[in-house]
Structures are given as structure tokens and as C-alpha cells.
Amino acid sequence: MIALIQRVSEAAVRVEGEVVGEIQQGLLVLLGVEKEDDEAKAQRLMERVTTYRVFEDEQGKMNLSVKDVGGSVLVVSQFTLPADTRKGTRAGFSKGAHPDEARRLYEHFSELCSKVLPTQRGRFAADMKVSLINDGPVTFWLQV
């Protein structure tokens, strides 16, 4: 399971012009689900995302998590993250989970996050338009 996290001052996701998820300070989480992923990996990734230190403390060092700063998360499914891009000019998607399983684990991960922090989400498998102000910019790839 992969989370591409971006520290944001604001982020939103729209489907057909309608805002379906929106946050202020926090993390935009692009979530990719791979074939071998399960609930245990979702739990571990949620723990890493919500406690990963990406916000600055009083000394300007990244020592604070999204939980520490009272931020929110916006979780957006991103089936292209597990893509194989090692060769050629077209990505291969054989490492990605079947859509039904990916949806189930995306929903599970989002629910786990919502038990810890204010959580918004995109709409699985929809044509989403994601907007954000990346604060820093700060972006990290987390994988479990």
C-alpha cells in the first residue's frame, strides 16, 4: 500500500463540478492499493500517515505530525501509484489490486483515518479534479 502525502494549507477534490471533499491545513493523501495489500497494511499505513512528522515546530524543524498540529486529511484513491514505470513509455498496472479489493481497502484506510483525525475523501474510481496548495512544497512517498 502506498501513500503519497503532501503537506497542504488547503486541498479539495471535485467530481463533476461538485466539491466532495475539502480540508484546510493538513495532508492530501493519494492512496495506491497493491495486490498483496490487506487490513494490517492499511492499519500500519494509517499510523505512519497520521504520525509522520512533516510540520514545522517553533525552531522550523519538521518535528510535528498532522495530529500534533490539529490538521485534517483528504484521502484520494490513486490507482496509478502502483504502476510499473521501469521501462518503456507506457505504465504497466499489473501490480495494482483488483478494483473491488482496492475500493474495499481504500474505504477501510479512510475509516481508520477518520477515527484519529478529521477526514475527507474523494470518490473512488471517479474522474476527480484535485486542487491543492502544497505548503513548502513538502511531499513524501510512504509505503508498507
PyRosetta script that sets phi, psi and omega in degrees:
from pyrosetta import init, pose_from_sequence

init()
pose = pose_from_sequence("MIALIQRVSEAAVRVEGEVVGEIQQGLLVLLGVEKEDDEAKAQRLMERVTTYRVFEDEQGKMNLSVKDVGGSVLVVSQFTLPADTRKGTRAGFSKGAHPDEARRLYEHFSELCSKVLPTQRGRFAADMKVSLINDGPVTFWLQV")
pose.set_psi(1, 138.5)
pose.set_omega(1, -174.6)
pose.set_phi(2, -124.9)
pose.set_psi(2, 136.3)
pose.set_omega(2, 171.4)
pose.set_phi(3, -125.7)
pose.set_psi(3, 118.4)
pose.set_omega(3, 169.8)
pose.set_phi(4, -94.3)
pose.set_psi(4, 110.3)
pose.set_omega(4, -175.5)
pose.set_phi(5, -105.8)
pose.set_psi(5, 140.0)
pose.set_omega(5, 178.0)
pose.set_phi(6, -128.8)
pose.set_psi(6, 127.1)
pose.set_omega(6, 175.8)
pose.set_phi(7, -73.4)
pose.set_psi(7, 124.5)
pose.set_omega(7, -175.4)
pose.set_phi(8, -127.4)
pose.set_psi(8, 152.1)
pose.set_omega(8, 169.0)
pose.set_phi(9, -91.5)
pose.set_psi(9, -19.7)
pose.set_omega(9, 171.0)
pose.set_phi(10, -166.2)
pose.set_psi(10, 152.7)
pose.set_omega(10, 177.5)
pose.set_phi(11, -157.2)
pose.set_psi(11, 151.3)
pose.set_omega(11, 179.0)
pose.set_phi(12, -150.1)
pose.set_psi(12, 155.0)
pose.set_omega(12, 174.7)
pose.set_phi(13, -129.8)
pose.set_psi(13, 133.9)
pose.set_omega(13, -179.2)
pose.set_phi(14, -120.6)
pose.set_psi(14, 144.8)
pose.set_omega(14, 172.9)
pose.set_phi(15, -127.4)
pose.set_psi(15, 121.2)
pose.set_omega(15, -178.4)
pose.set_phi(16, 51.2)
pose.set_psi(16, 42.4)
pose.set_omega(16, 177.0)
pose.set_phi(17, 81.9)
pose.set_psi(17, -7.5)
pose.set_omega(17, -178.9)
pose.set_phi(18, -98.4)
pose.set_psi(18, 131.3)
pose.set_omega(18, 175.6)
pose.set_phi(19, -72.4)
pose.set_psi(19, 120.0)
pose.set_omega(19, 179.4)
pose.set_phi(20, -106.4)
pose.set_psi(20, -14.5)
pose.set_omega(20, 177.1)
pose.set_phi(21, -159.3)
pose.set_psi(21, 140.5)
pose.set_omega(21, -176.4)
pose.set_phi(22, -157.4)
pose.set_psi(22, 137.1)
pose.set_omega(22, 176.2)
pose.set_phi(23, -136.7)
pose.set_psi(23, 163.6)
pose.set_omega(23, 169.4)
pose.set_phi(24, -98.7)
pose.set_psi(24, -132.5)
pose.set_omega(24, -176.9)
pose.set_phi(25, -56.1)
pose.set_psi(25, 132.3)
pose.set_omega(25, 177.7)
pose.set_phi(26, 162.2)
pose.set_psi(26, -145.7)
pose.set_omega(26, -178.4)
pose.set_phi(27, -125.4)
pose.set_psi(27, 131.3)
pose.set_omega(27, 165.8)
pose.set_phi(28, -88.6)
pose.set_psi(28, 123.7)
pose.set_omega(28, -177.5)
pose.set_phi(29, -113.5)
pose.set_psi(29, 110.1)
pose.set_omega(29, 171.8)
pose.set_phi(30, -90.0)
pose.set_psi(30, 119.6)
pose.set_omega(30, -170.6)
pose.set_phi(31, -111.8)
pose.set_psi(31, 123.5)
pose.set_omega(31, 175.7)
pose.set_phi(32, -112.9)
pose.set_psi(32, 132.0)
pose.set_omega(32, -177.7)
pose.set_phi(33, -110.6)
pose.set_psi(33, 127.9)
pose.set_omega(33, -179.3)
pose.set_phi(34, -102.6)
pose.set_psi(34, 165.7)
pose.set_omega(34, -175.5)
pose.set_phi(35, -54.3)
pose.set_psi(35, -41.1)
pose.set_omega(35, -174.1)
pose.set_phi(36, -87.5)
pose.set_psi(36, 6.0)
pose.set_omega(36, -176.4)
pose.set_phi(37, -75.9)
pose.set_psi(37, 153.7)
pose.set_omega(37, -179.4)
pose.set_phi(38, -151.6)
pose.set_psi(38, -175.4)
pose.set_omega(38, -177.6)
pose.set_phi(39, -61.7)
pose.set_psi(39, -36.6)
pose.set_omega(39, -179.8)
pose.set_phi(40, -63.7)
pose.set_psi(40, -40.9)
pose.set_omega(40, 177.6)
pose.set_phi(41, -67.6)
pose.set_psi(41, -38.0)
pose.set_omega(41, 177.3)
pose.set_phi(42, -61.8)
pose.set_psi(42, -42.8)
pose.set_omega(42, 178.6)
pose.set_phi(43, -61.7)
pose.set_psi(43, -47.4)
pose.set_omega(43, -179.2)
pose.set_phi(44, -64.0)
pose.set_psi(44, -41.2)
pose.set_omega(44, 179.8)
pose.set_phi(45, -67.0)
pose.set_psi(45, -39.7)
pose.set_omega(45, 177.0)
pose.set_phi(46, -59.5)
pose.set_psi(46, -43.3)
pose.set_omega(46, 179.4)
pose.set_phi(47, -61.6)
pose.set_psi(47, -42.5)
pose.set_omega(47, 179.9)
pose.set_phi(48, -66.7)
pose.set_psi(48, -45.9)
pose.set_omega(48, -178.1)
pose.set_phi(49, -60.9)
pose.set_psi(49, -46.1)
pose.set_omega(49, -173.4)
pose.set_phi(50, -78.2)
pose.set_psi(50, -14.7)
pose.set_omega(50, 179.8)
pose.set_phi(51, -116.3)
pose.set_psi(51, -1.5)
pose.set_omega(51, -179.3)
pose.set_phi(52, -66.8)
pose.set_psi(52, 131.4)
pose.set_omega(52, -172.5)
pose.set_phi(53, -86.9)
pose.set_psi(53, 100.1)
pose.set_omega(53, -177.7)
pose.set_phi(54, -125.2)
pose.set_psi(54, -4.2)
pose.set_omega(54, 179.4)
pose.set_phi(55, -104.5)
pose.set_psi(55, 148.1)
pose.set_omega(55, -174.7)
pose.set_phi(56, -81.0)
pose.set_psi(56, 142.7)
pose.set_omega(56, 173.4)
pose.set_phi(57, -89.5)
pose.set_psi(57, -170.0)
pose.set_omega(57, -177.7)
pose.set_phi(58, -62.2)
pose.set_psi(58, -25.5)
pose.set_omega(58, -180.0)
pose.set_phi(59, -91.1)
pose.set_psi(59, 3.7)
pose.set_omega(59, 178.4)
pose.set_phi(60, 82.3)
pose.set_psi(60, 12.6)
pose.set_omega(60, 178.9)
pose.set_phi(61, -99.2)
pose.set_psi(61, 145.6)
pose.set_omega(61, 179.5)
pose.set_phi(62, -76.2)
pose.set_psi(62, 85.3)
pose.set_omega(62, -178.0)
pose.set_phi(63, -120.3)
pose.set_psi(63, 1.5)
pose.set_omega(63, -175.3)
pose.set_phi(64, -118.1)
pose.set_psi(64, 141.8)
pose.set_omega(64, 177.3)
pose.set_phi(65, -91.8)
pose.set_psi(65, 172.5)
pose.set_omega(65, 176.0)
pose.set_phi(66, -61.5)
pose.set_psi(66, -33.3)
pose.set_omega(66, 175.2)
pose.set_phi(67, -64.5)
pose.set_psi(67, -43.2)
pose.set_omega(67, -177.4)
pose.set_phi(68, -61.4)
pose.set_psi(68, -34.8)
pose.set_omega(68, -176.3)
pose.set_phi(69, -94.4)
pose.set_psi(69, 2.7)
pose.set_omega(69, -179.8)
pose.set_phi(70, 68.8)
pose.set_psi(70, 32.5)
pose.set_omega(70, -178.8)
pose.set_phi(71, -86.6)
pose.set_psi(71, -176.4)
pose.set_omega(71, -179.8)
pose.set_phi(72, -123.3)
pose.set_psi(72, 169.1)
pose.set_omega(72, 172.8)
pose.set_phi(73, -125.2)
pose.set_psi(73, 146.0)
pose.set_omega(73, 173.6)
pose.set_phi(74, -120.2)
pose.set_psi(74, 113.1)
pose.set_omega(74, -176.1)
pose.set_phi(75, -99.9)
pose.set_psi(75, 125.0)
pose.set_omega(75, -178.6)
pose.set_phi(76, -126.4)
pose.set_psi(76, 125.6)
pose.set_omega(76, 177.9)
pose.set_phi(77, -66.7)
pose.set_psi(77, 139.9)
pose.set_omega(77, -175.6)
pose.set_phi(78, -142.9)
pose.set_psi(78, 87.1)
pose.set_omega(78, -174.0)
pose.set_phi(79, -66.8)
pose.set_psi(79, -15.7)
pose.set_omega(79, -178.5)
pose.set_phi(80, -79.8)
pose.set_psi(80, -14.9)
pose.set_omega(80, -178.2)
pose.set_phi(81, -60.1)
pose.set_psi(81, -41.3)
pose.set_omega(81, 179.5)
pose.set_phi(82, -78.9)
pose.set_psi(82, 6.6)
pose.set_omega(82, -176.2)
pose.set_phi(83, -60.5)
pose.set_psi(83, 145.9)
pose.set_omega(83, 173.8)
pose.set_phi(84, -89.6)
pose.set_psi(84, 114.4)
pose.set_omega(84, -177.5)
pose.set_phi(85, -118.8)
pose.set_psi(85, 17.4)
pose.set_omega(85, -173.2)
pose.set_phi(86, -69.5)
pose.set_psi(86, -24.5)
pose.set_omega(86, -179.3)
pose.set_phi(87, -145.3)
pose.set_psi(87, 161.7)
pose.set_omega(87, 177.8)
pose.set_phi(88, 73.2)
pose.set_psi(88, -169.6)
pose.set_omega(88, -178.0)
pose.set_phi(89, -120.2)
pose.set_psi(89, 14.6)
pose.set_omega(89, 177.2)
pose.set_phi(90, -136.9)
pose.set_psi(90, 131.9)
pose.set_omega(90, -178.2)
pose.set_phi(91, -70.8)
pose.set_psi(91, 147.4)
pose.set_omega(91, 173.0)
pose.set_phi(92, -104.4)
pose.set_psi(92, 140.5)
pose.set_omega(92, -174.0)
pose.set_phi(93, -114.8)
pose.set_psi(93, 22.1)
pose.set_omega(93, -176.6)
pose.set_phi(94, -70.5)
pose.set_psi(94, -17.9)
pose.set_omega(94, -179.6)
pose.set_phi(95, -83.7)
pose.set_psi(95, -14.3)
pose.set_omega(95, -178.6)
pose.set_phi(96, -73.7)
pose.set_psi(96, 150.0)
pose.set_omega(96, 177.5)
pose.set_phi(97, -69.1)
pose.set_psi(97, 154.8)
pose.set_omega(97, 173.4)
pose.set_phi(98, -57.7)
pose.set_psi(98, 143.1)
pose.set_omega(98, -176.3)
pose.set_phi(99, -52.3)
pose.set_psi(99, -38.7)
pose.set_omega(99, 179.9)
pose.set_phi(100, -64.5)
pose.set_psi(100, -42.6)
pose.set_omega(100, 179.1)
pose.set_phi(101, -71.2)
pose.set_psi(101, -39.1)
pose.set_omega(101, 178.0)
pose.set_phi(102, -61.7)
pose.set_psi(102, -42.6)
pose.set_omega(102, 178.2)
pose.set_phi(103, -61.7)
pose.set_psi(103, -46.1)
pose.set_omega(103, -179.0)
pose.set_phi(104, -59.5)
pose.set_psi(104, -46.1)
pose.set_omega(104, -178.6)
pose.set_phi(105, -73.8)
pose.set_psi(105, -31.6)
pose.set_omega(105, 174.1)
pose.set_phi(106, -62.2)
pose.set_psi(106, -47.1)
pose.set_omega(106, 178.9)
pose.set_phi(107, -63.5)
pose.set_psi(107, -41.5)
pose.set_omega(107, 179.7)
pose.set_phi(108, -63.1)
pose.set_psi(108, -47.8)
pose.set_omega(108, 178.3)
pose.set_phi(109, -58.4)
pose.set_psi(109, -45.2)
pose.set_omega(109, -179.5)
pose.set_phi(110, -62.1)
pose.set_psi(110, -41.3)
pose.set_omega(110, 178.2)
pose.set_phi(111, -64.4)
pose.set_psi(111, -41.2)
pose.set_omega(111, 177.5)
pose.set_phi(112, -60.3)
pose.set_psi(112, -43.8)
pose.set_omega(112, 178.4)
pose.set_phi(113, -61.4)
pose.set_psi(113, -40.4)
pose.set_omega(113, -176.1)
pose.set_phi(114, -67.3)
pose.set_psi(114, -17.8)
pose.set_omega(114, 176.6)
pose.set_phi(115, -79.7)
pose.set_psi(115, -14.0)
pose.set_omega(115, -175.8)
pose.set_phi(116, -111.3)
pose.set_psi(116, -36.9)
pose.set_omega(116, -173.7)
pose.set_phi(117, -142.9)
pose.set_psi(117, 159.4)
pose.set_omega(117, 169.4)
pose.set_phi(118, -58.7)
pose.set_psi(118, 127.4)
pose.set_omega(118, -172.6)
pose.set_phi(119, -132.4)
pose.set_psi(119, 130.8)
pose.set_omega(119, 172.1)
pose.set_phi(120, -115.8)
pose.set_psi(120, 165.4)
pose.set_omega(120, 178.9)
pose.set_phi(121, -147.7)
pose.set_psi(121, 161.9)
pose.set_omega(121, 172.5)
pose.set_phi(122, -81.6)
pose.set_psi(122, -161.9)
pose.set_omega(122, 178.4)
pose.set_phi(123, -118.8)
pose.set_psi(123, 118.0)
pose.set_omega(123, -175.2)
pose.set_phi(124, -55.4)
pose.set_psi(124, 133.7)
pose.set_omega(124, 175.3)
pose.set_phi(125, 65.3)
pose.set_psi(125, 9.9)
pose.set_omega(125, 177.5)
pose.set_phi(126, -87.3)
pose.set_psi(126, 160.9)
pose.set_omega(126, 171.5)
pose.set_phi(127, -81.5)
pose.set_psi(127, 96.8)
pose.set_omega(127, -173.6)
pose.set_phi(128, -100.0)
pose.set_psi(128, 147.5)
pose.set_omega(128, 172.6)
pose.set_phi(129, -112.8)
pose.set_psi(129, 114.0)
pose.set_omega(129, -176.3)
pose.set_phi(130, -106.2)
pose.set_psi(130, 128.1)
pose.set_omega(130, 175.7)
pose.set_phi(131, -121.4)
pose.set_psi(131, 147.1)
pose.set_omega(131, -178.7)
pose.set_phi(132, -159.0)
pose.set_psi(132, 157.0)
pose.set_omega(132, 166.7)
pose.set_phi(133, -114.3)
pose.set_psi(133, 104.3)
pose.set_omega(133, -179.0)
pose.set_phi(134, -75.8)
pose.set_psi(134, 118.8)
pose.set_omega(134, -175.6)
pose.set_phi(135, -86.4)
pose.set_psi(135, 102.8)
pose.set_omega(135, 178.5)
pose.set_phi(136, 142.2)
pose.set_psi(136, -71.8)
pose.set_omega(136, -3.6)
pose.set_phi(137, -71.5)
pose.set_psi(137, 145.9)
pose.set_omega(137, 176.7)
pose.set_phi(138, -130.2)
pose.set_psi(138, 118.3)
pose.set_omega(138, -179.2)
pose.set_phi(139, -140.1)
pose.set_psi(139, 132.9)
pose.set_omega(139, 178.1)
pose.set_phi(140, -133.3)
pose.set_psi(140, 147.3)
pose.set_omega(140, 175.2)
pose.set_phi(141, -102.2)
pose.set_psi(141, 117.7)
pose.set_omega(141, 176.4)
pose.set_phi(142, -113.9)
pose.set_psi(142, 134.2)
pose.set_omega(142, -179.2)
pose.set_phi(143, -138.7)
pose.set_psi(143, 137.7)
pose.set_omega(143, 176.0)
pose.set_phi(144, -126.2)
pose.dump_pdb("model.pdb")
